[in-house]
Amino acid sequence: MENQQGCKILASKKIEKRRSKREKRVRGKIFGTQERPRLSVFRSSMHIYAQAIADDLGETLAEASTVSKQLKGKLSALKKKEAAAEVGKLVAERLLSKDIREVVFDRGMFLYHGRVKVLAEAARGAGLKF
């Protein structure tokens, strides 16, 4: 029993190490400005979060998530990918209202598929360019 726990811990540490390495590789290449902020995405098992960050100012310009008040009641009947699309549309609307049309997409440690891809395509469909 003890050996199995040790193997699980080692496996999770390897996964965490790979994720942090991937995140550093992705984030090392991109930088957000006030005119073209970094659209950062975080995906948990239940929710998805997106925020536009101006790294030169150190500010978050816009944010949206599946737990935000504007979307919370609307998303209860939707699947995870459909909810991610709604988050992408909402963050795009909030950026467009601030006259920001271009962003740099930051997928972080997550691969560009599934909910992350759906969020990005919905933001593009709502008018953002990246």
N, CA and C atoms as a LAMMPS dump frame, in Angstrom:
ITEM: TIMESTEP
0
ITEM: NUMBER OF ATOMS
390
ITEM: BOX BOUNDS ff ff ff
-5.0000000000000000e+02 5.0000000000000000e+02
-5.0000000000000000e+02 5.0000000000000000e+02
-5.0000000000000000e+02 5.0000000000000000e+02
ITEM: ATOMS id mol type element x y z
1 1 1 N 0.823 -1.2 0
2 1 2 C 0 0 0
3 1 3 C 0.864 1.26 0
4 2 1 N 1.894 1.232 0.783
5 2 2 C 2.747 2.399 0.894
6 2 3 C 3.48 2.664 -0.426
7 3 1 N 3.856 1.606 -1.094
8 3 2 C 4.565 1.738 -2.358
9 3 3 C 3.679 2.362 -3.435
10 4 1 N 2.394 1.982 -3.465
11 4 2 C 1.485 2.56 -4.448
12 4 3 C 1.311 4.056 -4.215
13 5 1 N 1.206 4.469 -2.972
14 5 2 C 1.074 5.899 -2.665
15 5 3 C 2.318 6.65 -3.127
16 6 1 N 3.48 6.044 -2.888
17 6 2 C 4.72 6.671 -3.312
18 6 3 C 4.782 6.838 -4.817
19 7 1 N 4.305 5.842 -5.557
20 7 2 C 4.276 5.92 -7.025
21 7 3 C 3.322 7.01 -7.495
22 8 1 N 2.173 7.123 -6.831
23 8 2 C 1.202 8.154 -7.21
24 8 3 C 1.781 9.538 -6.967
25 9 1 N 2.477 9.701 -5.866
26 9 2 C 3.07 11.002 -5.558
27 9 3 C 4.144 11.346 -6.588
28 10 1 N 4.987 10.367 -6.916
29 10 2 C 6.019 10.615 -7.925
30 10 3 C 5.426 10.95 -9.278
31 11 1 N 4.358 10.245 -9.653
32 11 2 C 3.717 10.516 -10.937
33 11 3 C 3.125 11.913 -10.969
34 12 1 N 2.486 12.334 -9.893
35 12 2 C 1.89 13.674 -9.866
36 12 3 C 2.968 14.746 -9.881
37 13 1 N 4.104 14.477 -9.266
38 13 2 C 5.203 15.446 -9.3
39 13 3 C 5.774 15.576 -10.71
40 14 1 N 5.844 14.451 -11.428
41 14 2 C 6.322 14.502 -12.81
42 14 3 C 5.374 15.316 -13.682
43 15 1 N 4.092 15.101 -13.503
44 15 2 C 3.092 15.843 -14.275
45 15 3 C 3.184 17.328 -13.957
46 16 1 N 3.306 17.662 -12.679
47 16 2 C 3.406 19.062 -12.261
48 16 3 C 4.663 19.706 -12.836
49 17 1 N 5.744 18.963 -12.868
50 17 2 C 7.001 19.479 -13.408
51 17 3 C 6.877 19.758 -14.902
52 18 1 N 6.232 18.836 -15.638
53 18 2 C 6.028 19.036 -17.074
54 18 3 C 5.145 20.24 -17.344
55 19 1 N 4.087 20.398 -16.527
56 19 2 C 3.177 21.53 -16.713
57 19 3 C 3.887 22.851 -16.464
58 20 1 N 4.65 22.937 -15.376
59 20 2 C 5.328 24.193 -15.078
60 20 3 C 6.379 24.511 -16.139
61 21 1 N 7.027 23.486 -16.669
62 21 2 C 8.009 23.683 -17.732
63 21 3 C 7.329 24.221 -18.993
64 22 1 N 6.178 23.651 -19.322
65 22 2 C 5.416 24.1 -20.488
66 22 3 C 4.942 25.54 -20.282
67 23 1 N 4.478 25.852 -19.072
68 23 2 C 3.993 27.197 -18.778
69 23 3 C 5.11 28.232 -18.921
70 24 1 N 6.285 27.926 -18.416
71 24 2 C 7.416 28.847 -18.535
72 24 3 C 7.812 29.051 -19.991
73 25 1 N 7.757 27.979 -20.769
74 25 2 C 8.109 28.068 -22.187
75 25 3 C 7.12 28.963 -22.935
76 26 1 N 5.842 28.816 -22.65
77 26 2 C 4.82 29.616 -23.322
78 26 3 C 4.886 31.067 -22.874
79 27 1 N 4.945 31.278 -21.56
80 27 2 C 4.927 32.643 -21.03
81 27 3 C 6.21 33.409 -21.297
82 28 1 N 7.3 32.719 -21.552
83 28 2 C 8.559 33.394 -21.835
84 28 3 C 8.574 34.079 -23.183
85 29 1 N 7.66 33.686 -24.058
86 29 2 C 7.659 34.218 -25.411
87 29 3 C 6.651 35.341 -25.628
88 30 1 N 5.741 35.559 -24.68
89 30 2 C 4.69 36.545 -24.907
90 30 3 C 4.705 37.606 -23.819
91 31 1 N 4.221 38.786 -24.191
92 31 2 C 4.169 39.921 -23.273
93 31 3 C 2.99 40.79 -23.684
94 32 1 N 2.166 41.166 -22.729
95 32 2 C 0.993 41.979 -23.027
96 32 3 C 1.225 43.448 -22.736
97 33 1 N 0.72 44.291 -23.61
98 33 2 C 0.783 45.736 -23.399
99 33 3 C -0.635 46.266 -23.242
100 34 1 N -0.753 47.549 -22.988
101 34 2 C -2.083 48.13 -22.82
102 34 3 C -2.863 48.096 -24.138
103 35 1 N -2.168 48.283 -25.259
104 35 2 C -2.832 48.258 -26.556
105 35 3 C -3.141 46.829 -27.01
106 36 1 N -2.28 45.883 -26.634
107 36 2 C -2.454 44.477 -27.016
108 36 3 C -2.181 43.596 -25.792
109 37 1 N -3.186 43.431 -24.923
110 37 2 C -2.97 42.684 -23.673
111 37 3 C -2.851 41.182 -23.9
112 38 1 N -2.378 40.518 -22.866
113 38 2 C -2.236 39.063 -22.879
114 38 3 C -3.541 38.459 -22.366
115 39 1 N -4.178 37.622 -23.178
116 39 2 C -5.417 36.944 -22.79
117 39 3 C -5.028 35.606 -22.18
118 40 1 N -5.008 35.559 -20.854
119 40 2 C -4.571 34.384 -20.121
120 40 3 C -5.762 33.5 -19.786
121 41 1 N -5.595 32.189 -19.961
122 41 2 C -6.671 31.228 -19.716
123 41 3 C -6.224 30.246 -18.641
124 42 1 N -7.123 29.991 -17.691
125 42 2 C -6.896 28.953 -16.691
126 42 3 C -8.101 28.035 -16.687
127 43 1 N -7.828 26.742 -16.72
128 43 2 C -8.897 25.75 -16.774
129 43 3 C -8.757 24.813 -15.583
130 44 1 N -9.822 24.72 -14.793
131 44 2 C -9.859 23.722 -13.73
132 44 3 C -10.79 22.605 -14.171
133 45 1 N -11.012 21.647 -13.321
134 45 2 C -11.872 20.54 -13.714
135 45 3 C -13.326 20.967 -13.85
136 46 1 N -13.739 22.007 -13.144
137 46 2 C -15.128 22.452 -13.181
138 46 3 C -15.339 23.769 -13.939
139 47 1 N -14.379 24.685 -13.846
140 47 2 C -14.574 26.04 -14.354
141 47 3 C -13.461 26.431 -15.319
142 48 1 N -13.678 27.551 -16.004
143 48 2 C -12.655 28.123 -16.877
144 48 3 C -12.648 29.632 -16.663
145 49 1 N -11.469 30.191 -16.627
146 49 2 C -11.277 31.61 -16.34
147 49 3 C -10.445 32.233 -17.451
148 50 1 N -10.766 33.469 -17.822
149 50 2 C -9.983 34.196 -18.819
150 50 3 C -9.824 35.629 -18.332
151 51 1 N -8.62 36.155 -18.484
152 51 2 C -8.4 37.552 -18.121
153 51 3 C -7.402 38.183 -19.073
154 52 1 N -7.619 39.447 -19.352
155 52 2 C -6.736 40.21 -20.219
156 52 3 C -5.821 41.039 -19.331
157 53 1 N -4.521 40.832 -19.475
158 53 2 C -3.546 41.441 -18.583
159 53 3 C -2.606 42.337 -19.379
160 54 1 N -2.425 43.563 -18.904
161 54 2 C -1.426 44.465 -19.466
162 54 3 C -0.172 44.325 -18.603
163 55 1 N 0.815 43.581 -19.085
164 55 2 C 2.007 43.298 -18.295
165 55 3 C 2.847 44.55 -18.055
166 56 1 N 2.817 45.502 -18.988
167 56 2 C 3.595 46.723 -18.793
168 56 3 C 3.041 47.569 -17.648
169 57 1 N 1.73 47.514 -17.417
170 57 2 C 1.106 48.243 -16.309
171 57 3 C 0.921 47.375 -15.07
172 58 1 N 0.897 46.067 -15.271
173 58 2 C 0.637 45.158 -14.157
174 58 3 C -0.825 45.164 -13.76
175 59 1 N -1.729 45.36 -14.721
176 59 2 C -3.158 45.457 -14.443
177 59 3 C -3.948 44.424 -15.23
178 60 1 N -5.076 44.034 -14.658
179 60 2 C -6.038 43.215 -15.373
180 60 3 C -7.055 44.152 -16.003
181 61 1 N -7.186 44.112 -17.321
182 61 2 C -8.074 45.027 -18.022
183 61 3 C -9.5 44.495 -18.118
184 62 1 N -9.649 43.182 -18.247
185 62 2 C -10.977 42.576 -18.334
186 62 3 C -10.865 41.124 -17.891
187 63 1 N -11.962 40.593 -17.373
188 63 2 C -11.973 39.204 -16.96
189 63 3 C -13.357 38.616 -17.147
190 64 1 N -13.391 37.303 -17.283
191 64 2 C -14.656 36.578 -17.35
192 64 3 C -14.379 35.142 -16.928
193 65 1 N -15.378 34.528 -16.338
194 65 2 C -15.235 33.133 -15.93
195 65 3 C -16.611 32.506 -15.796
196 66 1 N -16.619 31.212 -15.606
197 66 2 C -17.882 30.509 -15.435
198 66 3 C -18.498 30.785 -14.076
199 67 1 N -17.759 31.399 -13.172
200 67 2 C -18.309 31.748 -11.86
201 67 3 C -18.67 33.228 -11.758
202 68 1 N -18.503 33.991 -12.834
203 68 2 C -18.849 35.409 -12.795
204 68 3 C -20.363 35.59 -12.685
205 69 1 N -20.782 36.64 -12.053
206 69 2 C -22.206 36.875 -11.771
207 69 3 C -23.039 36.965 -13.047
208 70 1 N -22.47 37.536 -14.078
209 70 2 C -23.21 37.736 -15.319
210 70 3 C -23.549 36.415 -16.025
211 71 1 N -22.722 35.394 -15.821
212 71 2 C -22.933 34.126 -16.515
213 71 3 C -23.439 32.992 -15.632
214 72 1 N -23.336 33.133 -14.336
215 72 2 C -23.559 32.009 -13.432
216 72 3 C -24.897 31.297 -13.629
217 73 1 N -26.008 31.999 -13.649
218 73 2 C -27.306 31.356 -13.804
219 73 3 C -27.536 30.813 -15.202
220 74 1 N -26.901 31.427 -16.171
221 74 2 C -27.078 31.062 -17.574
222 74 3 C -26.366 29.753 -17.938
223 75 1 N -25.313 29.419 -17.202
224 75 2 C -24.46 28.299 -17.57
225 75 3 C -24.854 26.968 -16.947
226 76 1 N -25.824 26.957 -16.069
227 76 2 C -26.138 25.722 -15.345
228 76 3 C -26.602 24.595 -16.266
229 77 1 N -27.253 24.921 -17.364
230 77 2 C -27.763 23.896 -18.274
231 77 3 C -26.784 23.571 -19.401
232 78 1 N -25.668 24.288 -19.482
233 78 2 C -24.724 24.095 -20.588
234 78 3 C -23.63 23.099 -20.244
235 79 1 N -23.045 22.504 -21.281
236 79 2 C -21.891 21.637 -21.104
237 79 3 C -20.645 22.504 -20.939
238 80 1 N -19.539 21.889 -20.575
239 80 2 C -18.316 22.639 -20.283
240 80 3 C -17.794 23.406 -21.493
241 81 1 N -17.833 22.805 -22.673
242 81 2 C -17.344 23.493 -23.871
243 81 3 C -18.25 24.66 -24.239
244 82 1 N -19.549 24.492 -24.078
245 82 2 C -20.485 25.585 -24.363
246 82 3 C -20.283 26.725 -23.369
247 83 1 N -20.018 26.389 -22.113
248 83 2 C -19.747 27.407 -21.097
249 83 3 C -18.459 28.15 -21.419
250 84 1 N -17.438 27.429 -21.906
251 84 2 C -16.183 28.071 -22.293
252 84 3 C -16.404 29.044 -23.445
253 85 1 N -17.288 28.699 -24.366
254 85 2 C -17.604 29.598 -25.48
255 85 3 C -18.263 30.875 -24.962
256 86 1 N -19.15 30.743 -23.997
257 86 2 C -19.803 31.925 -23.415
258 86 3 C -18.788 32.813 -22.703
259 87 1 N -17.831 32.209 -22.018
260 87 2 C -16.78 32.986 -21.343
261 87 3 C -15.937 33.727 -22.374
262 88 1 N -15.606 33.066 -23.474
263 88 2 C -14.839 33.711 -24.541
264 88 3 C -15.571 34.901 -25.137
265 89 1 N -16.872 34.747 -25.356
266 89 2 C -17.664 35.858 -25.889
267 89 3 C -17.724 37.018 -24.909
268 90 1 N -17.897 36.698 -23.614
269 90 2 C -18.013 37.753 -22.605
270 90 3 C -16.718 38.535 -22.455
271 91 1 N -15.589 37.845 -22.409
272 91 2 C -14.325 38.565 -22.263
273 91 3 C -14.047 39.4 -23.512
274 92 1 N -14.441 38.909 -24.688
275 92 2 C -14.266 39.692 -25.917
276 92 3 C -15.142 40.938 -25.885
277 93 1 N -16.377 40.802 -25.444
278 93 2 C -17.265 41.972 -25.343
279 93 3 C -16.696 43.016 -24.407
280 94 1 N -16.169 42.565 -23.273
281 94 2 C -15.608 43.51 -22.298
282 94 3 C -14.372 44.212 -22.847
283 95 1 N -13.561 43.509 -23.618
284 95 2 C -12.391 44.149 -24.225
285 95 3 C -12.787 45.099 -25.345
286 96 1 N -13.753 44.696 -26.158
287 96 2 C -14.199 45.557 -27.25
288 96 3 C -14.853 46.83 -26.726
289 97 1 N -15.499 46.763 -25.572
290 97 2 C -16.092 47.971 -24.982
291 97 3 C -15.014 48.955 -24.527
292 98 1 N -13.795 48.454 -24.306
293 98 2 C -12.664 49.315 -23.947
294 98 3 C -11.802 49.647 -25.159
295 99 1 N -12.317 49.4 -26.371
296 99 2 C -11.627 49.664 -27.637
297 99 3 C -10.321 48.887 -27.778
298 100 1 N -10.298 47.666 -27.289
299 100 2 C -9.152 46.778 -27.457
300 100 3 C -9.589 45.684 -28.416
301 101 1 N -8.943 45.629 -29.578
302 101 2 C -9.348 44.683 -30.606
303 101 3 C -8.341 43.551 -30.815
304 102 1 N -7.114 43.733 -30.338
305 102 2 C -6.079 42.722 -30.518
306 102 3 C -5.534 42.275 -29.172
307 103 1 N -5.296 40.972 -29.052
308 103 2 C -4.714 40.403 -27.836
309 103 3 C -3.652 39.381 -28.214
310 104 1 N -2.844 39.021 -27.237
311 104 2 C -1.886 37.932 -27.366
312 104 3 C -2.458 36.784 -26.549
313 105 1 N -2.659 35.624 -27.157
314 105 2 C -3.294 34.51 -26.464
315 105 3 C -2.269 33.741 -25.646
316 106 1 N -2.576 33.552 -24.365
317 106 2 C -1.715 32.834 -23.433
318 106 3 C -2.463 31.611 -22.92
319 107 1 N -2.122 30.453 -23.453
320 107 2 C -2.8 29.232 -23.024
321 107 3 C -2.196 28.674 -21.749
322 108 1 N -1.088 29.243 -21.307
323 108 2 C -0.45 28.804 -20.073
324 108 3 C 0.073 27.386 -20.202
325 109 1 N -0.249 26.561 -19.225
326 109 2 C 0.238 25.177 -19.237
327 109 3 C -0.708 24.229 -19.942
328 110 1 N -1.796 24.755 -20.49
329 110 2 C -2.816 23.906 -21.096
330 110 3 C -2.601 23.782 -22.606
331 111 1 N -2.846 22.606 -23.123
332 111 2 C -2.728 22.395 -24.552
333 111 3 C -3.862 23.099 -25.278
334 112 1 N -3.616 23.492 -26.519
335 112 2 C -4.613 24.213 -27.302
336 112 3 C -5.575 23.214 -27.936
337 113 1 N -6.469 22.701 -27.126
338 113 2 C -7.545 21.839 -27.605
339 113 3 C -8.641 21.827 -26.552
340 114 1 N -9.783 21.32 -26.907
341 114 2 C -10.883 21.227 -25.95
342 114 3 C -11.436 22.585 -25.569
343 115 1 N -11.622 22.781 -24.272
344 115 2 C -12.244 24.008 -23.79
345 115 3 C -11.4 25.252 -24.054
346 116 1 N -10.078 25.115 -24.013
347 116 2 C -9.204 26.262 -24.278
348 116 3 C -9.369 26.72 -25.726
349 117 1 N -9.424 25.776 -26.636
350 117 2 C -9.596 26.098 -28.055
351 117 3 C -10.973 26.708 -28.308
352 118 1 N -12.002 26.166 -27.679
353 118 2 C -13.36 26.687 -27.852
354 118 3 C -13.447 28.117 -27.349
355 119 1 N -12.835 28.405 -26.2
356 119 2 C -12.821 29.77 -25.663
357 119 3 C -12.137 30.721 -26.641
358 120 1 N -10.996 30.311 -27.182
359 120 2 C -10.254 31.157 -28.118
360 120 3 C -11.057 31.422 -29.389
361 121 1 N -11.688 30.389 -29.93
362 121 2 C -12.465 30.565 -31.154
363 121 3 C -13.696 31.432 -30.92
364 122 1 N -14.306 31.334 -29.74
365 122 2 C -15.46 32.18 -29.431
366 122 3 C -15.034 33.633 -29.291
367 123 1 N -13.867 33.875 -28.707
368 123 2 C -13.362 35.252 -28.586
369 123 3 C -13.049 35.81 -29.975
370 124 1 N -12.489 34.983 -30.847
371 124 2 C -12.245 35.412 -32.224
372 124 3 C -13.549 35.718 -32.945
373 125 1 N -14.53 34.87 -32.746
374 125 2 C -15.841 35.069 -33.388
375 125 3 C -16.535 36.323 -32.911
376 126 1 N -16.248 36.743 -31.675
377 126 2 C -16.852 37.953 -31.14
378 126 3 C -16.128 39.221 -31.571
379 127 1 N -14.976 39.07 -32.254
380 127 2 C -14.321 40.247 -32.81
381 127 3 C -12.887 40.48 -32.385
382 128 1 N -12.313 39.652 -31.528
383 128 2 C -10.928 39.835 -31.13
384 128 3 C -9.991 39.237 -32.18
385 129 1 N -8.821 39.841 -32.307
386 129 2 C -7.809 39.321 -33.224
387 129 3 C -6.593 38.868 -32.428
388 130 1 N -6.148 37.646 -32.695
389 130 2 C -4.896 37.145 -32.124
390 130 3 C -4.381 35.994 -32.925
